Structure formats: structure tokens, C-alpha cells
Amino acid sequence: MKLSSFLTLTALFLLNIASQAQTDTTGTGLFGQTSNAVKIVAAKHEFNENNMRGALTIYREVLDTDPANATAHYGIAECHYNLKKYNLALEYLNKAVALNAEVTTTTDFFYGQIYHRVADLDKAVKYFQTYIDETRGNTYEKELAVKYVKECNFAKQMMAKPVDVKVQNMGEAINTRFEEYTPCITADGKFLVFTSRRSDTKGGEIDKKGDYKFFEDIYYSTYDDAAGIWSDSEPLPGDVNTNTYDAVLSVFPDGSGVYVYKNTVTTTGEIFFSKKSVSENKWYAAERMPRPINTSYFESSVSMTADGNTLYFISERPEGLGQGDIYVSYKKGDKWSNPKNLGKVINTEDDEKFVFIHPNGKTLYFSSNGHECLGSYDIFKTELVNGEWSIPVNLGYPINTVNEESTFSLTSDNTKMLMAAEYSDSYGERDIYMIDVSSYELVSKGYDTGTFGQIICITKSNATGKVIKGIKVNIFDETGKLISSGETDKAGRFKASLQGNKSYRVEVVDGEKIETREVTLTMKTTGETIEKVEVGL
């Protein structure tokens, strides 16, 4: 018998014992005083199967007969953390530690995680650092703790200088106590589609092989100009929603179709599209995007340029740099070209999760947990400048927070973002918010002329005047942070596309000799902004 089969049978056996023991209110049960221990094994099994609420139920039964059970308190804390109920997670972790200070070997790490999520950043850093200092060797959790310390410190910097935006929950017409995300709005700003995992999804079934939440369906709402309100959301009519996973990825600008993510027993997650009937308010069953867009690997999130000829999407195909990467494909007749990875300036060793191409065709927004983040996934902006993608810029706080921000849509006038987020006033887990960005120029301005420029550093020999390749170049921002580094190419050039209207320090290193230059990227009113810097060595 395979080990996996044996473990499955063992878990099922213990679950059966636990279910028999649930009628025992004295704590003696089938195995006498060990019944609570059996229940805890069953609860841990449910937790490992992503059934947080099932695990919570069993842990609570343990506390009914053994209120001082530290393991049960700790298990409840873990469940609440995964349900994103961070204050409850902290409450039960405190109880567990008060009962048994050695309830687990990763207590400091867990405290750090919770305090990070509730934005008590000094405490988070303290606990993460204690865990790092006291953990021998290299472990996965230790590597994560180092990463989280950097995120906490970055979050403190960003939260100290919030960007000029106004955030508003879109209210009960859109949001419920369940999850809402992937908001997509049409060019006229009057038709909103989004994804939810609420109880009235088609079939009303729970994913018992996944996270024990309701499956996804696509919902919509329309804007009433006269009343100035959004209509109560409803499932998208027609055949686009099924009994399993159906999530909207993006909407056609004119509202005639949507891109859909589907995950069934026969797929690993693929990109589909559904079109709206011309004669009635009905959406046709989703059709799979062809190869080479879809593969046997996981594909998700997609955004098409306004002309319909360029497609950006997320894929976990093995040639990528990390987990999910962003790829681009070009339409050639009726077919799509072999996708090209956007490269290491955009993609990281971690996960890129969401992509949105602006109608101008050169401004790209995406979500990542691999760039410099406040916590979990943040949203970044980049632009094509002189054929090169600029170094991504974090959109800052409060658009990005210590929790997940990963899906959004921008109105055609560039003044409002519709974003899914875990802000403190959410009705459930993630809600959809309207963010007024009209005063935030990084998002609202510059789509014609651009908001990023390029520095080209050229290294030459003072003696011969010839270019020199292989010279180290570092570029620092106004705070002294290293933001780009590399070597000059065979033409003696090193290029970096950077945020405009800012000053940078270019450092050229040739052995022990260091030359520096100060460069200001002042955005031009027409054409691309490119500043060339020649350095003689």
C-alpha cells in the first residue's frame, strides 16, 4: 500500500473515532481519557485539508471538556488566522501561550505573522527577529521571517507617507459577508462584473476537495446615473456560470464579453472567454482560449490591449522565473504567437498573480509578492520605455496594505480604481472598494506622455575613447536605496527605466575606482524621456 493511501485511511479512521467521541461530554469516550487527543488529531487533519471551520468545530468540542487545553487554543488561533480573523487569532494564541509557553516551537514566528497582519509592525519585527536569532540553521520559516522583517520595515516607511487617495467600501449592493474580488468595469463606467464565493452560486456547492468555501461565480451590477447608485448585484445571466469555479478575469472594453478563469476536474486552471448575446441580456457558455495561451499548467489573469492584438496573462509554465509569471502574446491572423516571458525586471522568484494593461498599451499594472511589498500581495505599476520595461513602482499606502491587494480595474478617465482588498471595514474577507485616485498623479496622469523615463549609462576609455563593456553600474534613488544594478553590454551601455520627475545617483565601479553622476529624469511633454550619461574611465 502506498504511504499516501495509508495516511488517508488512518485519518479517516481517526475522524470516525472523533465522531463517535463527540457524544461523550465527560471526556472519557472510546479510548477513555484519550478522546480529546484523538479529536485534536482529527482537527489537525481538517486543518490540513483546508477545512478551517470543520477544524474549529472539533477544537471547540475539546475546550468544552478541557478548557485548559493549550493545543486546542493554539489550533483555534491557526484556524482564525487562515480565516483572516487576525484579532481572534491573537486572542487564542495568547491563551495558548499562557497555558503552555512551549505549546509550539514556532510561537514567535506566529506572533510575528499576526502582528504583521494587524499592522502592529514594531511588535511583528520584534517577534520575527527573536525567531531568527533563536533558530539554528536555515529553515523555510526562517527565510520567511527574514522576508517579513523587510516587509514590515517597508510598510512602516510607506504608512508614514500615505498617498493622496480616498478609499470607500462599495456597500451592500456589491459586497457580502463572503469574498468579492476581481472587479472589472466597462469603458463607460456603468457595468461592473466581479467574482464572489457567496451561498447563491450556481449549484450552491462547497469545494470539499479544496478550501471548503462555496465555488466561484461571476456577478454583475449596473450604475444608475439618475440615482447615483449601483444596483444590487446578481449572478451573470446565461450559461457562463457553472457548478464549479467560474471567475471573471477582465471585461471587454465595450462590455460585449468577459475573460473567465475556470478550474474543473479536467483542467489545472485555464483562461476562457464568454460573449454576450446581442439580442438579450444573456451570456454564452465560456469557450477555452487556444494553445499556446493555455497549457497543461496553471494559467490565470488576462488583460488585452484596446486593439485586441496583444494579450498579457499569468502562467505557471515551467520556463518561468518563479511561481506565476507574466507573459505576452501577439495576435497573428486568427492565432496567437508563442508567449514571451516579460523577464526578471517584472517577474520574480515568487508569485505574480494579476495583470492589467492600460488602454494606452504601454502602462502595465500587476500584483506580486516578490517585489518590495508591505505584506502579502501588492499592486505595482510599470511602463514600456524605449522598448524596456521600467522598474516597477509600488502604488503605496493605503492602496497597498499589510494584507492582500491583488485585483483591480481602472475607470477610463483614470480617476477611480475598483479594487478588492481586506480593509478594516470589510463585510467579510475581501470586499470591493472604490478608490478616488484623481489627486494621485502616479495613477491618474501621464498616460499620453508617460510617467517613467530611462537612464542610459555609457562607459568609455579616457585613453582611447572606445566604449568598455562589463563595467558594474549601480543606480540609487533619492533615499539612497539601490534600485538597479548590472553591467554595461558590448556597446558599453547599461539601461534602466525608472519613475520620472525624480533624481537618481549613477555609480560606475571599475575595480577600486568609483565614478558617480547625479541625474534628474524630468518628464518631457512629448516623446520618451531618455537621459544619457557618459562616464570616462
SEROSE-941433 format. One record per residue (C-alpha): x, y, z. Coordinates in pm, 1 decimal, always signed. Layout:
! residues N
> east,north,up
> X,Y,Z;
...
! end
This chain:
! residues 537
> east,north,up
> +0.0,+0.0,+0.0;
> +127.4,+349.2,-87.4;
> +212.0,+574.4,+208.2;
> -40.9,+837.2,+94.7;
> -318.3,+576.4,+90.5;
> -220.6,+454.0,+436.6;
> -225.2,+808.6,+576.9;
> -564.1,+875.5,+421.2;
> -712.3,+560.0,+574.0;
> -557.9,+645.3,+909.7;
> -703.7,+995.4,+900.5;
> -1047.4,+860.9,+810.6;
> -1025.4,+608.7,+1094.5;
> -938.1,+882.4,+1343.3;
> -1218.8,+1102.4,+1211.7;
> -1460.7,+815.8,+1268.6;
> -1332.9,+774.8,+1624.4;
> -1367.0,+1150.3,+1677.6;
> -1724.5,+1148.8,+1553.0;
> -1807.7,+869.9,+1798.4;
> -1637.2,+1059.3,+2076.9;
> -1839.6,+1375.1,+2010.2;
> -2132.7,+1236.2,+2208.1;
> -1907.5,+1191.2,+2513.4;
> -1937.0,+1500.5,+2734.6;
> -1731.0,+1353.9,+3019.3;
> -1404.2,+1333.3,+2826.4;
> -1374.4,+954.5,+2866.9;
> -1501.1,+837.8,+2523.2;
> -1397.6,+527.1,+2328.7;
> -1032.6,+544.3,+2436.8;
> -1103.6,+666.1,+2787.6;
> -915.5,+987.3,+2877.8;
> -750.4,+998.1,+2533.0;
> -1065.1,+1102.4,+2343.8;
> -963.8,+1468.6,+2332.1;
> -623.1,+1372.3,+2194.7;
> -798.0,+1182.5,+1917.1;
> -1018.7,+1482.9,+1846.8;
> -712.8,+1704.8,+1817.8;
> -565.4,+1467.4,+1559.3;
> -894.5,+1486.8,+1369.5;
> -897.7,+1867.1,+1395.3;
> -543.3,+1887.0,+1259.3;
> -647.1,+1665.9,+970.4;
> -934.8,+1901.0,+886.1;
> -696.5,+2197.1,+911.7;
> -452.2,+2030.9,+670.6;
> -744.1,+1971.3,+434.1;
> -819.1,+2348.8,+442.3;
> -1146.6,+2289.6,+626.3;
> -1093.1,+2566.0,+882.3;
> -1448.4,+2575.3,+1009.3;
> -1457.7,+2197.8,+1047.6;
> -1134.2,+2211.0,+1246.0;
> -1270.5,+2493.0,+1461.0;
> -1576.8,+2287.2,+1549.5;
> -1365.9,+1995.7,+1671.9;
> -1122.7,+2217.8,+1865.9;
> -1416.7,+2384.4,+2040.0;
> -1551.8,+2045.1,+2141.4;
> -1216.2,+1976.3,+2305.4;
> -1237.9,+2301.4,+2501.5;
> -1590.1,+2213.0,+2617.4;
> -1444.2,+1933.2,+2828.3;
> -1087.7,+2064.0,+2869.7;
> -1081.8,+2446.9,+2879.9;
> -710.8,+2447.0,+2970.0;
> -602.5,+2253.9,+2659.6;
> -325.1,+2473.0,+2515.1;
> -303.8,+2272.7,+2191.2;
> -671.4,+2333.4,+2117.3;
> -635.4,+2706.7,+2184.3;
> -334.7,+2718.0,+1952.2;
> -523.5,+2524.6,+1684.6;
> -812.2,+2770.1,+1704.7;
> -563.2,+3056.2,+1665.3;
> -427.7,+2893.8,+1348.3;
> -779.0,+2849.7,+1209.2;
> -874.6,+3211.7,+1274.3;
> -550.7,+3329.9,+1113.2;
> -628.1,+3134.8,+797.7;
> -983.7,+3271.7,+802.4;
> -823.5,+3619.1,+823.8;
> -973.1,+3686.1,+1165.3;
> -644.3,+3815.8,+1298.5;
> -763.1,+3968.1,+1625.2;
> -927.8,+3638.7,+1721.5;
> -609.3,+3456.6,+1623.3;
> -412.6,+3679.8,+1860.8;
> -663.1,+3624.8,+2141.9;
> -638.6,+3246.1,+2121.9;
> -262.1,+3244.2,+2075.1;
> -228.6,+3448.0,+2395.5;
> -447.4,+3192.8,+2576.0;
> -242.2,+2901.7,+2443.8;
> +90.2,+3057.3,+2548.1;
> -46.2,+3149.6,+2892.4;
> -139.4,+2783.9,+2945.3;
> +182.8,+2642.3,+2798.6;
> +467.9,+2870.0,+2691.6;
> +613.7,+2583.2,+2487.0;
> +291.5,+2492.7,+2306.8;
> +491.6,+2505.1,+1980.5;
> +846.2,+2576.9,+1867.5;
> +728.9,+2848.6,+1626.2;
> +535.4,+3070.3,+1867.2;
> +749.0,+3377.7,+1795.8;
> +707.7,+3328.2,+1422.0;
> +328.8,+3303.7,+1459.3;
> +315.5,+3614.2,+1678.3;
> +515.5,+3795.4,+1411.1;
> +270.8,+3688.4,+1141.4;
> -33.1,+3807.0,+1336.8;
> +114.6,+4141.4,+1438.6;
> +221.6,+4195.7,+1076.4;
> -136.5,+4140.4,+957.1;
> -284.4,+4381.0,+1214.1;
> -13.4,+4639.2,+1125.6;
> +147.2,+4640.2,+1472.1;
> +477.3,+4643.3,+1290.3;
> +725.0,+4707.1,+1571.2;
> +593.2,+4404.6,+1760.4;
> +597.2,+4198.3,+1442.0;
> +963.9,+4281.1,+1378.8;
> +1049.0,+4203.2,+1741.7;
> +895.8,+3855.5,+1726.0;
> +1032.6,+3773.6,+1381.4;
> +1381.0,+3881.6,+1488.4;
> +1361.3,+3670.2,+1804.3;
> +1263.1,+3371.8,+1591.8;
> +1550.9,+3436.4,+1351.3;
> +1805.4,+3473.4,+1632.4;
> +1695.6,+3159.3,+1814.5;
> +1652.5,+2929.3,+1513.8;
> +1956.4,+2723.3,+1420.1;
> +2045.9,+2653.1,+1060.4;
> +1843.2,+2753.1,+757.4;
> +1474.7,+2666.0,+758.3;
> +1189.1,+2769.8,+533.1;
> +1022.8,+2959.7,+818.8;
> +1349.6,+3138.9,+897.4;
> +1382.2,+3254.8,+535.9;
> +1022.2,+3376.1,+550.0;
> +1087.0,+3559.6,+876.5;
> +1376.9,+3747.3,+715.4;
> +1149.9,+3843.1,+424.8;
> +870.6,+3950.5,+660.4;
> +1105.6,+4176.0,+859.8;
> +1188.7,+4358.3,+536.6;
> +817.2,+4387.1,+454.7;
> +739.0,+4528.7,+799.0;
> +1014.0,+4789.1,+771.4;
> +898.7,+4885.0,+422.3;
> +538.3,+4904.7,+544.7;
> +643.9,+5148.9,+816.8;
> +805.6,+5371.8,+554.5;
> +502.4,+5362.5,+325.6;
> +246.7,+5413.1,+602.8;
> +439.4,+5717.2,+727.0;
> +387.2,+5882.1,+383.8;
> +37.5,+5785.8,+260.5;
> -51.6,+5872.7,-98.4;
> -335.6,+6113.3,-177.1;
> -634.2,+5883.9,-237.5;
> -979.2,+5833.8,-86.9;
> -1099.8,+5479.6,-15.4;
> -1468.1,+5384.9,+11.6;
> -1637.5,+5047.4,+53.2;
> -1885.8,+4995.9,-233.5;
> -2150.3,+4882.9,+13.1;
> -2408.5,+4610.6,+47.2;
> -2523.2,+4631.7,-314.0;
> -2188.4,+4477.4,-412.1;
> -2033.7,+4321.4,-102.2;
> -2148.1,+4042.5,+130.2;
> -2003.0,+3851.2,+423.1;
> -1843.9,+3624.4,+162.1;
> -1547.5,+3706.9,-60.7;
> -1576.5,+3950.8,-350.8;
> -1285.5,+4020.2,-584.5;
> -1162.4,+4074.6,-945.5;
> -1375.3,+4386.3,-1011.3;
> -1386.5,+4473.5,-1383.9;
> -1559.1,+4782.9,-1521.6;
> -1650.4,+4872.8,-1878.8;
> -1516.1,+5181.6,-2052.9;
> -1838.7,+5375.6,-1993.1;
> -1814.5,+5308.2,-1617.7;
> -2168.1,+5173.0,-1592.8;
> -2130.5,+4794.5,-1596.2;
> -1935.8,+4614.9,-1323.7;
> -1860.7,+4244.1,-1317.9;
> -1679.7,+4065.6,-1035.7;
> -1628.2,+3729.8,-868.9;
> -1784.6,+3611.3,-544.6;
> -1796.1,+3294.6,-337.6;
> -2135.6,+3350.9,-180.1;
> -2404.5,+3098.1,-96.0;
> -2624.9,+3160.1,-401.4;
> -2364.5,+3049.1,-655.7;
> -2494.1,+2812.9,-922.9;
> -2546.0,+2474.7,-760.4;
> -2476.5,+2620.9,-416.3;
> -2197.4,+2368.2,-361.4;
> -1891.6,+2384.1,-136.8;
> -1546.3,+2284.2,-259.0;
> -1482.7,+1991.2,-25.1;
> -1164.1,+1899.0,-210.3;
> -1025.2,+2249.1,-172.9;
> -1084.4,+2513.3,+94.0;
> -1443.3,+2428.0,+196.7;
> -1579.9,+2756.8,+66.0;
> -1853.3,+2799.2,-193.5;
> -1737.8,+2772.5,-552.5;
> -1685.2,+3092.1,-753.6;
> -1945.3,+3258.6,-973.3;
> -1949.4,+3579.8,-1174.7;
> -2183.0,+3862.1,-1064.5;
> -2271.3,+4199.4,-1210.6;
> -2409.6,+4538.9,-1114.8;
> -2512.9,+4841.7,-1322.1;
> -2476.8,+5208.7,-1235.8;
> -2788.4,+5429.3,-1222.5;
> -2682.0,+5780.4,-1326.8;
> -3002.0,+5945.3,-1204.9;
> -2991.3,+5788.1,-858.2;
> -2611.9,+5781.3,-836.6;
> -2607.5,+5424.0,-705.5;
> -2511.2,+5073.9,-811.2;
> -2785.7,+4813.8,-848.1;
> -2796.9,+4510.0,-621.1;
> -2556.6,+4255.9,-766.5;
> -2686.0,+3941.9,-935.3;
> -2528.3,+3635.4,-1098.7;
> -2436.8,+3699.5,-1461.0;
> -2733.3,+3554.8,-1655.6;
> -2699.0,+3276.6,-1911.6;
> -2463.1,+2981.1,-1920.2;
> -2131.4,+3135.6,-1818.4;
> -2162.1,+3024.5,-1453.7;
> -2141.1,+2652.7,-1374.6;
> -2138.7,+2436.3,-1062.3;
> -1762.2,+2471.9,-1014.0;
> -1509.4,+2755.8,-1046.3;
> -1603.7,+3048.9,-1270.5;
> -1420.4,+3376.3,-1206.3;
> -1409.9,+3687.3,-1422.0;
> -1057.8,+3793.7,-1521.0;
> -1129.0,+4104.9,-1727.3;
> -1406.6,+4259.4,-1932.7;
> -1403.7,+4364.9,-2296.3;
> -1396.1,+4749.0,-2304.2;
> -1737.9,+4766.9,-2473.0;
> -1890.4,+4512.2,-2236.0;
> -1957.2,+4256.0,-2510.4;
> -1754.2,+3981.7,-2347.2;
> -1552.0,+3872.3,-2045.8;
> -1245.2,+3660.5,-1989.7;
> -1312.2,+3381.6,-1744.8;
> -1097.7,+3161.1,-1522.1;
> -1224.4,+2804.8,-1491.6;
> -1091.7,+2518.2,-1283.2;
> -1259.5,+2178.9,-1322.4;
> -1170.5,+1812.4,-1276.9;
> -1027.2,+1813.9,-1630.7;
> -820.6,+2135.5,-1606.5;
> -549.2,+2281.1,-1383.5;
> -685.6,+2632.5,-1420.3;
> -730.0,+2783.2,-1766.1;
> -840.0,+3101.9,-1942.5;
> -1177.6,+3106.4,-2118.7;
> -1394.7,+3377.0,-2271.3;
> -1769.4,+3432.8,-2281.4;
> -1963.2,+3665.0,-2510.7;
> -2291.5,+3840.6,-2451.2;
> -2592.9,+3780.7,-2671.5;
> -2660.3,+4079.9,-2895.7;
> -3039.3,+4047.3,-2866.7;
> -3083.4,+3974.6,-2494.8;
> -2913.4,+4003.1,-2157.1;
> -2764.4,+3654.7,-2166.0;
> -2407.4,+3528.5,-2163.7;
> -2299.8,+3222.9,-2358.3;
> -2110.3,+2928.7,-2213.6;
> -1740.7,+3008.2,-2181.6;
> -1503.0,+2884.7,-2452.6;
> -1144.4,+2784.5,-2383.7;
> -864.8,+3006.7,-2514.9;
> -646.8,+2807.0,-2756.3;
> -288.6,+2698.8,-2722.2;
> -31.5,+2840.2,-2676.8;
> -216.5,+3064.3,-2427.6;
> -343.0,+2766.7,-2227.5;
> -118.4,+2473.2,-2143.6;
> -132.4,+2175.0,-1910.3;
> -1.5,+2412.6,-1642.6;
> -188.6,+2676.1,-1440.9;
> -299.2,+2990.3,-1629.5;
> -491.9,+3278.0,-1477.3;
> -549.0,+3653.6,-1504.4;
> -554.8,+3805.3,-1850.4;
> -573.8,+4154.3,-1996.9;
> -593.9,+4254.8,-2362.5;
> -488.9,+4579.8,-2527.1;
> -762.6,+4803.4,-2667.1;
> -686.8,+4698.8,-3026.0;
> -729.4,+4330.6,-2936.0;
> -388.0,+4232.7,-3072.6;
> -178.4,+4189.9,-2757.0;
> -257.2,+3967.6,-2461.2;
> -88.6,+3973.8,-2120.0;
> -157.3,+3683.3,-1887.4;
> -32.2,+3484.4,-1588.4;
> +105.1,+3132.5,-1624.0;
> +296.7,+2883.1,-1411.3;
> +458.0,+2708.8,-1711.0;
> +796.8,+2560.2,-1614.8;
> +1016.4,+2803.2,-1811.1;
> +909.3,+3085.0,-1578.7;
> +1125.6,+3257.6,-1317.8;
> +907.1,+3171.8,-1019.3;
> +552.7,+3057.6,-945.8;
> +316.8,+3266.0,-1159.2;
> +486.6,+3487.1,-1420.6;
> +350.7,+3746.1,-1663.6;
> +367.5,+3656.0,-2033.6;
> +276.2,+3843.4,-2350.1;
> +138.1,+3701.2,-2676.4;
> +62.6,+3877.8,-3007.3;
> -223.1,+3801.9,-3242.4;
> -117.3,+3683.6,-3586.8;
> -422.8,+3638.0,-3803.7;
> -651.1,+3402.5,-3615.6;
> -371.5,+3264.0,-3395.5;
> -163.0,+3378.5,-3103.3;
> +218.1,+3385.2,-3102.6;
> +426.1,+3177.6,-2863.4;
> +408.4,+3367.1,-2531.7;
> +715.2,+3557.4,-2417.2;
> +809.3,+3595.4,-2051.5;
> +833.0,+3964.7,-1956.8;
> +1165.4,+3897.6,-1786.2;
> +1326.2,+3948.3,-1449.4;
> +1256.2,+4323.3,-1424.4;
> +886.6,+4233.8,-1389.3;
> +877.7,+3867.8,-1284.3;
> +1034.5,+3737.4,-964.0;
> +1122.0,+3406.8,-798.5;
> +796.2,+3439.1,-605.6;
> +446.9,+3493.3,-744.2;
> +295.8,+3738.0,-990.0;
> -79.0,+3697.5,-959.1;
> -269.2,+3961.4,-1155.4;
> -212.3,+4175.1,-1467.1;
> -389.6,+4479.2,-1616.7;
> -278.4,+4656.1,-1935.9;
> -394.4,+5015.8,-1968.7;
> -576.0,+5111.2,-2292.2;
> -265.5,+5312.1,-2393.7;
> -94.4,+4975.5,-2448.4;
> +227.6,+5060.5,-2264.7;
> +130.7,+5102.8,-1898.3;
> +109.1,+4775.7,-1708.8;
> -22.8,+4716.8,-1358.6;
> +26.1,+4385.8,-1181.4;
> +14.3,+4218.3,-842.5;
> +314.2,+4044.8,-687.2;
> +451.0,+3918.0,-357.2;
> +806.7,+3908.8,-492.1;
> +884.4,+4279.2,-525.8;
> +915.7,+4514.6,-229.4;
> +579.3,+4475.8,-54.2;
> +407.8,+4593.0,+263.0;
> +277.5,+4239.9,+312.4;
> +125.9,+3958.1,+108.3;
> +44.8,+4082.6,-247.8;
> +78.6,+4448.1,-352.3;
> -6.5,+4627.7,-677.5;
> +271.4,+4776.0,-891.3;
> +299.4,+4996.5,-1198.7;
> +547.1,+4971.7,-1486.2;
> +578.5,+5120.1,-1836.5;
> +744.8,+5038.1,-2165.7;
> +1015.3,+5299.9,-2223.6;
> +1239.6,+5274.1,-2530.0;
> +1142.7,+4906.9,-2558.7;
> +1235.2,+4829.2,-2195.2;
> +1002.3,+4768.9,-1900.9;
> +1061.3,+5016.3,-1620.6;
> +1147.1,+4905.8,-1269.6;
> +805.2,+4851.5,-1103.7;
> +682.0,+5106.6,-851.6;
> +469.8,+5008.2,-552.6;
> +146.1,+5212.0,-556.1;
> +192.1,+5286.7,-187.5;
> -28.0,+5304.4,+120.2;
> -329.3,+5299.5,+163.5;
> -385.2,+5141.0,-178.9;
> -147.7,+4866.5,-67.3;
> -153.5,+4749.3,+294.4;
> -3.3,+4474.6,+507.7;
> -267.9,+4238.4,+367.3;
> -353.2,+4123.8,+14.5;
> -426.2,+4364.1,-269.8;
> -422.9,+4171.1,-593.8;
> -711.3,+4256.7,-830.1;
> -837.9,+4589.9,-956.1;
> -979.4,+4782.8,-1250.3;
> -928.7,+5144.7,-1356.8;
> -1202.0,+5368.2,-1497.2;
> -1143.5,+5508.4,-1847.1;
> -1086.9,+5861.6,-1713.1;
> -812.3,+5724.2,-1482.5;
> -968.8,+5882.9,-1173.8;
> -1106.1,+5579.6,-991.2;
> -979.8,+5232.5,-908.1;
> -1213.3,+4948.8,-817.7;
> -1012.1,+4714.2,-601.1;
> -1057.7,+4402.5,-391.1;
> -896.9,+4443.3,-50.4;
> -902.2,+4332.5,+313.3;
> -952.8,+4673.7,+470.2;
> -1078.7,+4700.8,+826.8;
> -1437.6,+4791.4,+730.9;
> -1495.1,+4492.6,+501.3;
> -1818.5,+4294.3,+535.4;
> -1633.7,+3963.7,+508.2;
> -1288.8,+3864.2,+388.5;
> -1217.6,+4065.3,+73.5;
> -1456.3,+4339.3,-36.0;
> -1463.3,+4563.1,-342.4;
> -1372.0,+4927.6,-282.7;
> -1389.7,+5244.5,-490.2;
> -1065.0,+5441.4,-462.9;
> -1056.0,+5802.0,-580.2;
> -708.1,+5845.1,-734.1;
> -779.9,+6173.7,-913.2;
> -523.9,+6358.0,-696.8;
> -263.4,+6080.2,-717.9;
> -66.0,+6159.6,-1031.9;
> +121.6,+5828.2,-1047.6;
> -211.0,+5661.6,-1132.3;
> -427.5,+5940.8,-1275.1;
> -183.9,+6125.5,-1505.9;
> +73.0,+6074.5,-1779.3;
> -87.2,+5807.1,-1995.8;
> -10.9,+6003.1,-2313.4;
> +343.5,+6118.9,-2235.7;
> +434.2,+5853.1,-1977.6;
> +538.6,+5870.4,-1612.9;
> +863.0,+5674.1,-1647.7;
> +1186.6,+5760.8,-1824.1;
> +1515.2,+5586.8,-1897.7;
> +1872.9,+5639.4,-1791.3;
> +2138.8,+5507.8,-2028.2;
> +2486.1,+5493.6,-1877.5;
> +2769.6,+5470.3,-2134.4;
> +3121.4,+5381.2,-2019.3;
> +3422.8,+5482.7,-2229.0;
> +3800.5,+5469.9,-2201.6;
> +3956.2,+5810.3,-2137.4;
> +4267.7,+5692.6,-2318.0;
> +4114.8,+5557.3,-2639.0;
> +3761.3,+5692.9,-2640.4;
> +3627.3,+5342.8,-2705.6;
> +3332.2,+5200.7,-2514.9;
> +3401.5,+4949.9,-2238.2;
> +3180.7,+4651.7,-2167.8;
> +3141.1,+4458.5,-1843.3;
> +3160.2,+4763.3,-1616.2;
> +2949.3,+4749.7,-1298.2;
> +2674.5,+5015.1,-1275.8;
> +2457.0,+5083.3,-970.8;
> +2163.7,+5326.1,-960.3;
> +2031.9,+5463.9,-631.9;
> +1710.0,+5657.8,-566.7;
> +1670.5,+5979.0,-366.6;
> +1672.7,+5787.9,-37.6;
> +1999.5,+5611.9,-119.7;
> +1830.5,+5278.2,-189.3;
> +1986.2,+5060.8,-461.4;
> +1714.1,+5009.8,-721.4;
> +1901.5,+4885.6,-1028.2;
> +2232.4,+4712.7,-1084.5;
> +2412.3,+4542.2,-1372.3;
> +2699.3,+4558.6,-1619.6;
> +2745.3,+4750.3,-1941.3;
> +2683.3,+4549.7,-2258.7;
> +2909.5,+4513.5,-2562.9;
> +2808.7,+4864.3,-2668.8;
> +2925.4,+4993.5,-2330.5;
> +2567.6,+5065.8,-2222.8;
> +2359.6,+4993.1,-1916.9;
> +1990.7,+5084.6,-1933.0;
> +1740.2,+5135.0,-1653.4;
> +1382.2,+5256.9,-1696.3;
> +1275.7,+5445.7,-1385.8;
> +998.6,+5661.7,-1242.3;
> +1009.5,+6011.8,-1386.9;
> +1042.1,+6352.1,-1219.9;
> +1285.0,+6209.8,-967.1;
> +1659.5,+6231.4,-909.8;
> +1898.4,+5937.4,-913.4;
> +2263.5,+5869.1,-840.5;
> +2450.8,+5665.4,-1101.1;
> +2755.3,+5483.9,-965.3;
> +3010.1,+5328.2,-1201.3;
> +3253.0,+5081.5,-1042.1;
> +3579.0,+4984.9,-1216.1;
> +3788.0,+4786.8,-968.4;
> +3866.7,+5027.2,-684.7;
> +3771.4,+5329.9,-892.1;
> +3420.0,+5468.0,-844.2;
> +3263.5,+5744.2,-1052.5;
> +2923.8,+5894.5,-962.5;
> +2680.5,+6114.1,-1152.2;
> +2357.4,+6282.9,-1042.1;
> +2073.5,+6252.8,-1293.1;
> +1722.7,+6402.4,-1285.9;
> +1459.0,+6236.5,-1503.6;
> +1236.4,+6532.5,-1589.4;
> +945.9,+6405.6,-1796.4;
> +913.6,+6556.2,-2142.4;
> +579.4,+6679.2,-2267.8;
> +623.9,+6490.0,-2596.1;
> +806.8,+6171.1,-2681.4;
> +1001.6,+5947.1,-2447.1;
> +1219.9,+6074.5,-2165.0;
> +1572.7,+5937.5,-2205.3;
> +1878.4,+6072.1,-2022.2;
> +2223.5,+5958.9,-2138.2;
> +2519.7,+5967.4,-1901.8;
> +2875.0,+5919.9,-2033.0;
> +3139.0,+5815.7,-1782.6;
> +3507.6,+5811.1,-1875.0;
> +3735.3,+5557.9,-1707.1;
! end
